[in-house]
Amino acid sequence: MYEQFLYFWFVWIIFIIVAFFMKNGKKRSFLLFWILLLIFISQTYVTIGAIQFSFAYFVLLIGSIIFFIQHSLSWYNLMVAFCVVIGYVSLLIWEKITPIWFFMPSFFQIPVLIVMIVLLLVQSYDSQITSAILGLILGRIIFELLLIVYRLHDVVGEETFFIHISLTVLFIIVVRLMQSITSKIANFFRRKLI
């Protein structure tokens, strides 16, 4: 219940940021539709065999592939997404094996580490978001398949994954906002001093 509350809270914050702070256009309309669709179908699961798949997971995967193709289709960004996949899977395995090593809740620590990886490797804002989302989605499916092979798990696309996605996007937005604020403050003081 706590995880579901966090997911909806973070996604609505992202929705408000997109709705009120992005310029009108196809990109904004696509993102608003995508976010509302994810909110609407977040509790819908499809059972295939003995495994439950979140329908929102598939919508997120398809939307992220479309977003990736439209904005940052390059080998470098694909390699960054691969680095995010490896980092995310390793953090999830680390959490599964030794959860005591996480000094803060994993739903907060994992997105912070993923954002640090993405910010170090990618400069463009759109490429940061697309590489992070695509890497997290593919990393989660690899992790879930590992658990399913060993019969440790039977649900693909739980609330913790969606919290990781929403917090990662939110942290990237906050970092971008902080960068723009500091550059405006620096420009203001530069003009005053010169």
C-alpha positions in Angstrom: 0.0 0.0 0.0 2.8 2.4 0.9 4.5 1.7 -2.5 1.4 2.3 -4.4 0.9 5.6 -2.7 4.4 6.7 -3.5 4.1 5.7 -7.2 0.9 7.7 -7.7 2.3 10.7 -5.9 5.5 10.8 -7.9 3.7 10.2 -11.2 1.3 13.0 -10.5 4.2 15.3 -9.8 5.7 14.4 -13.1 2.3 14.9 -14.8 2.0 18.4 -13.3 5.6 19.3 -14.4 4.9 18.1 -18.0 1.4 19.7 -18.1 2.4 23.1 -16.8 6.1 23.6 -17.6 6.6 22.1 -21.0 5.9 23.9 -24.2 2.8 22.9 -26.2 3.5 20.4 -28.9 3.4 16.8 -30.0 6.0 15.8 -27.4 4.0 17.2 -24.5 0.8 15.6 -25.8 2.5 12.3 -26.2 4.0 12.4 -22.7 0.7 13.5 -21.1 -1.2 10.7 -22.8 1.5 8.2 -21.8 1.5 9.3 -18.2 -2.3 9.2 -17.8 -2.4 5.8 -19.5 0.2 4.5 -17.1 -1.8 5.8 -14.1 -5.0 4.4 -15.5 -3.7 0.8 -16.1 -1.1 0.6 -13.3 -3.1 -2.1 -11.5 -3.9 -4.2 -14.5 -2.1 -7.5 -14.8 -2.1 -10.1 -17.5 -1.5 -13.8 -16.6 0.5 -15.8 -19.1 1.1 -19.3 -17.8 2.0 -19.0 -14.2 3.5 -15.5 -14.5 1.7 -12.2 -14.1 2.7 -9.3 -16.3 1.8 -5.8 -15.6 0.1 -4.2 -18.5 1.6 -0.9 -17.6 5.0 -2.4 -18.0 4.3 -3.2 -21.6 2.9 0.3 -22.3 6.0 1.8 -20.6 8.3 -0.4 -22.7 6.5 0.5 -26.0 6.4 4.2 -25.1 10.0 4.3 -24.1 11.1 2.6 -27.4 9.1 5.2 -29.4 10.5 8.0 -27.3 14.0 6.6 -27.7 13.7 6.3 -31.5 12.3 9.8 -31.8 14.9 11.6 -29.7 18.2 9.8 -29.2 18.7 6.9 -31.6 22.5 6.6 -31.5 24.9 3.9 -30.5 26.3 6.0 -27.7 22.9 6.4 -26.1 22.2 2.7 -26.6 25.5 1.9 -24.8 24.5 4.3 -22.0 21.1 2.5 -21.7 23.1 -0.8 -21.6 25.3 0.6 -18.7 22.1 1.5 -16.9 20.8 -2.0 -17.5 23.9 -3.5 -16.0 23.9 -1.1 -13.1 20.2 -1.5 -12.3 20.4 -5.3 -12.4 23.4 -5.4 -10.2 21.8 -3.1 -7.7 18.7 -5.2 -7.6 20.7 -8.4 -7.2 22.7 -6.7 -4.4 19.5 -5.7 -2.7 18.1 -9.2 -3.0 21.2 -10.8 -1.6 22.2 -8.3 1.1 19.5 -5.7 1.8 21.3 -4.6 5.0 24.0 -2.9 2.9 21.5 -0.3 1.7 21.8 2.7 4.1 18.6 4.2 3.0 15.4 2.8 1.4 16.2 1.1 -1.9 13.3 2.9 -3.7 15.3 6.1 -3.0 18.9 4.9 -3.2 18.7 3.0 -6.5 17.2 5.9 -8.5 19.9 8.2 -7.1 22.7 5.9 -8.2 21.1 5.4 -11.7 20.7 9.2 -12.1 24.4 9.7 -11.2 25.3 7.1 -13.9 23.2 8.8 -16.5 24.3 12.3 -15.6 27.9 11.3 -15.9 27.5 9.7 -19.3 24.9 11.9 -21.1 24.7 15.6 -21.6 21.4 16.1 -23.4 18.3 16.2 -21.2 16.1 14.1 -23.6 18.9 11.6 -24.0 19.2 11.4 -20.2 15.6 10.6 -19.7 15.3 8.2 -22.6 18.5 6.3 -21.7 17.4 6.0 -18.1 13.9 4.8 -18.8 14.9 2.3 -21.4 17.8 1.0 -19.3 15.5 0.6 -16.2 12.9 -1.2 -18.2 15.3 -3.6 -19.8 17.2 -4.1 -16.6 14.0 -4.9 -14.7 13.0 -7.5 -17.3 16.4 -9.2 -17.0 16.2 -9.2 -13.2 12.7 -10.6 -13.3 13.6 -13.3 -15.8 16.5 -14.3 -13.5 14.2 -14.6 -10.6 11.6 -16.5 -12.6 14.2 -19.0 -13.9 15.1 -19.8 -10.3 11.3 -19.9 -9.3 11.8 -17.0 -6.9 9.2 -14.6 -8.4 6.1 -14.7 -10.6 5.2 -11.1 -11.2 6.8 -8.8 -13.8 6.3 -5.1 -13.2 5.6 -4.5 -9.5 5.1 -1.2 -7.8 8.7 -0.9 -6.7 9.8 -0.8 -10.4 7.4 2.0 -11.1 8.6 3.9 -8.1 12.2 3.5 -9.4 11.2 4.8 -12.8 9.2 7.7 -11.5 11.8 8.8 -9.0 14.6 8.5 -11.6 12.7 10.8 -14.0 11.8 13.1 -11.2 15.5 13.3 -10.0 16.6 14.1 -13.6 14.0 16.8 -13.9 15.1 18.3 -10.5 18.8 18.2 -11.6 17.9 19.9 -14.8 15.9 22.6 -12.9 18.8 23.2 -10.5 21.2 23.5 -13.5 19.0 26.1 -15.1 18.5 28.0 -11.9 22.2 28.1 -11.1 23.0 29.3 -14.6 20.5 32.1 -14.4 21.8 33.2 -11.0 25.4 33.1 -12.4 24.4 35.1 -15.5 22.6 37.6 -13.2 25.7 38.2 -11.1 27.9 38.3 -14.1 25.9 41.1 -15.6 25.9 43.0 -12.3 29.6 42.6 -11.8 30.5 43.7 -15.4 
